Amino acid sequence: MTMRPRDLALALLVVLVWGVNFVVIKAGVAEVPPLLLGALRFVAAAFPAVLLFARPRLPLRLYLAYGLTISVGQFAFLFTAIHVGMPSGLASLVLQSQAFFTMVFAAFWLQEAWRPSQLAGLALAGVGLALIGSAHGLAMPLTGFLLTLLAAAMWAAGNIVTREVGRHGPVDLQAFVVWASLVPPLPFFALSLLLEGPAAIGAALADFGLQAAAAVAYLAWGATLLGYGLWSRLLARYPANQVAPFSLLVPLVGLTAGWVVYGESLQPVHFAGGALLMAGLGVNLFGTRLMARLRGAT
């Protein structure tokens, strides 16, 4: 099924919005503590959007599981990683390891079998991540790298929840994302109060300026509502294997934005590791079809 030019433009818009998302996070955590930023993001994403969407009739446990994994878990770790010095562009690259965490989690929780191409992709990505992690230092603290991996793992856990949502029949995923956004604010506020402290929260809110407001607005309405809304629409209209490869372009935008906005640069080992990680993703997405075509040609 050929993607219409308008839908192709929408897919590229999502790639742009999600790629720029990482430099916006860096701007946000420079003004607001990371956990408080997460709370404000999801307050803005949930209200007033919940007034515009009917709540999908799904068990409460699915809303809680999605909100605590892909929202609280992923962004608590990711925002903190960038706050402690993880380059925004490199974070956009390492976060793509979520595809392989998803594969591992699906094997254990959903009993999905691994295909040879997935194992090959996992091996390539593992070597790539090891190379990236070996180059930690002032340009990329090891703590930031490990926190980004934890963010990827939480995103993957949220993907498993999304698959469980799909088992309940046709669901408006954009409405589900909006209503699931009601879950994260309280855990984020509680974590911020516990770990960042009342003084840091008060100071951030007292000095809340245009940069912080713009970051919250972009993260809530751009990356969350617009990005996930368009992505869900494309997944509903086209096969997943036709839409999913566009996510491979997100690190390209993230790395470019980090370089342009913050002057972030990569070491040769980062390029090598990134190339192996993206090659692993490519093998995971296209390897089975390529092997089938080669067998057919033979």
N, C-alpha and C positions, 0 to 999 in steps of 0.2 A: 504493500500500500504506500503510494508516494505521498509524502508530507506536503500539504499545500503551502505556498509561499508565506501566507499570513501566519500559519502555525510554525513554520521554520523561524520566522522573525520572532515569534513569542518564545520559542525555545532558546534562541540566542539572547533574548532579553533576560530570561531567567539566569542563564550562564553569567551575564554581565552583572546582574543584581547580586547573585550569590558570590561572585568573585570579588567584587568591591566590598562586600560585607566584612571582609577581614581587616581592611584598613580602617573601616568605620569602627569596628570593635576596638582597635588600637587607640583611635581617637577618643572613644567613649571611656575606656579604663584609665586614660590619662586624667580624666576629670571626675570620674565616679568610681568608687570601689567595685570590683568585678561582680560580687554577689548582689550588691544593691542594684547594679546596672541590669543584671538578669531579672530581678524583681520588677523594675520599672518597665523593661521590655515587654514582659508578659501582661502587666496591667494594661499597657497601651494596646497590646495585640487583642486582648479580650474585650475591652470596652471602647467603643460601643458596639463592636462587631457582633457580640452575642445577641444583640437586639435585632440583627438583620438575618440571622440564620436559625432555622428550626433545629433543635437538638436531635441528632440521630439517635434512634432507640437502640442503645447498646448498653451492656452491663457497665456499672460504675467502675468495676475493676479495670476495664480496658482504658477508661479515661485516666484513672490513677496511674496505671502502669505506663501509659504513653507519656503523660505529663512528667512523671518522675524519672524517666529514662532519657528520652530524646530531647526533653526540654530542660529539666533541672540538671540531670546528670551531664548531658553533653555540654551545655553552655556554662555550667559552673566550672567544669574543668577547662574548657576552651578559653573562657574569659580570663580565668586565673593564669593559664599558661601564657597568654599574650601579656598579661599584667606583669609577670615575672621576667619577661624578656624574650619570649618566643617570637621570632620574626613573623609578621602577619602573612607574608607570602608563603613561607615554609610551612606555616600552620595549615594553609589551604591545601598544601600538597600532602602532608602527613595525615590529615583528616580523612583523605580518600581511602585509607586503610580500613575504613568502616565496611567496605565491600567484603573484605576477607574475614573480619570479625563476624559479619552477618552469616557468611558461609559456615564458619565454625559453629556458631550458635544454632543455626538451622539444623546442622547435623545432629547436635545433641538434643535439642528440644523438639524439633519437628521430624526427626529421623530421615532427613533428606540425604540421599546418597551423593557422594562426591564424584564428579566426572574427572577423567584424566586431565582435561584442559584446566579444570579448576585447581587441581593439585599443582600443575605446572605453574599456573599464575600465582598461587600462594607461595611457592618456592621463590619465584622471581621477586615478588613483593617483599618477602621476608629478608632476602639479601639486601634489597634496596633500603629497607627501613634500618637494617643493621648498619649500613654504610652511613646513612644520615645521622643515626644516633652516635656513631663513633666520632663524628666531627663536632661534638659539643664543645663549648667554650664560651668566650665572651659574646660571640655573635649569636650563639644558640645555647642557652643553658640547658643542662641535662634535665633539670626539673621541668622546664617548659616542654621539652620533647616528650617526656613521660606523661605529663598531664594531657598533652594533645592526643597521645595514644589512648588514654583513658576516656577522653571525649569521644574518640572514634568508636570505642567499645560500647559506650552508652548509646550512641547513635544506632549502632548495630542492634542493640537490645530493643530499641524502639522500633526498628524495622521488623523484628519478630512480632512485636505487638501489632504492628500494622497488618501483617499477614493474618494474624488472628482476627482482626477487624474484618478483613476480606472474607472470612469464612461465614460471616453473618449475612451474606448476600450483598446486593448493591447498596453502597453507603456513599453519601456525599462527603468525600474526604476533606474538602475545604471546611465544611461545617464541623466535622469532627475535630480538625486542627484548632478551629476557633474555640469550640467549647472545651477542648482539652487545655487551652491556654488559661482556663480558670484555676487549674491545679497548681502551676508553678509559683505564683506570687507569694503565697504564705510560706512554703518551704524556703524560698529564696530570702524572704525577709527574716525568717528565723535564723538561717545560716549566717546572714549578714550581721544580725545582732550579736550572734554568738562568736563569730570569728573576726569580724571587722570592727565591732564595737559601736556603742551609741555615739561616741564622740566623732568617729569617722563618718557615720551616717549623717549626723547633724551638720557637720562641716560641709559635706558634699551637697546636701539639700540647701544649705544656706547660700552656697556659692554656685548653685545650679545655673549655668549660663547657656548661651546659644549653642556652643559646641556640644554640650551634654544633651540638650534638648534635640538637636538635629540627629545625634547618634541614636538616641532612643527611638525617635520617629522612624528613622531608616530601618533599624533592626526590627521594629514591630510591624510597620506597615509595608516596608519594602521586602526585606528578607523573609519575614514570616507570612504575612497575609498575601501579598502579591506573588512572591516566589512560589510558595507552596500551592497557592490557588491555581496559578497558571500550570504548574507542574502536574497537579492532579487532573486538570482539564486535558492536558496532552496525553496523560496515561489512560484516561477514559476514552480517548479518540483513536489512539494508535497502539500497536503492540509495544509491550514494555521494552523488548529488545531493540526497538527502533528509537525509543525516547531515552533510555538509560545512557547510551554512549555520549550524549551531550554533557553529562556530568564530568566527563574526562577533560572538558575544556575549562572547568572552573579553576583548577590550579594555575592554568596559563594566565587567566585574568588576574587571579590573586597574586601571583608572582610579579606580573607586570605592574599592578597597582602598588604593591609594596615597594618596588624599585622606583616608580615615578614619584610617589607621595613621600616616602620616608628614606629613599636612597638605600634600601636594603639590597645587599649583594650576597651571592652564594659562592661557596668554595667549590673547586672542581669535584670534590667528593660528594657534595650536595647534588650537583648536576647528575653525577653517575648514579647515585642512589635514587634520585627522582626519576631518571630514565628507566631504571629497573622496576620501580614501583608502578609507573604508568604502563610499562610493557606488561607487567603482571596483570594489571586491570584489563588491558586489551586482550590478553590471552583468555582471561576469565570470561569476557563478554563474547568474543568472536571465535575462540578456539574450536568449540564443538562444531559450529557451522563450517569453519574452514576445513576441518578434518573430514566432515561428511562430503563436502564438495570434492576434496581430493580423492576420496574413495569412489565417488561417482565417476570422476574423470578416469580413474584407473579401470 
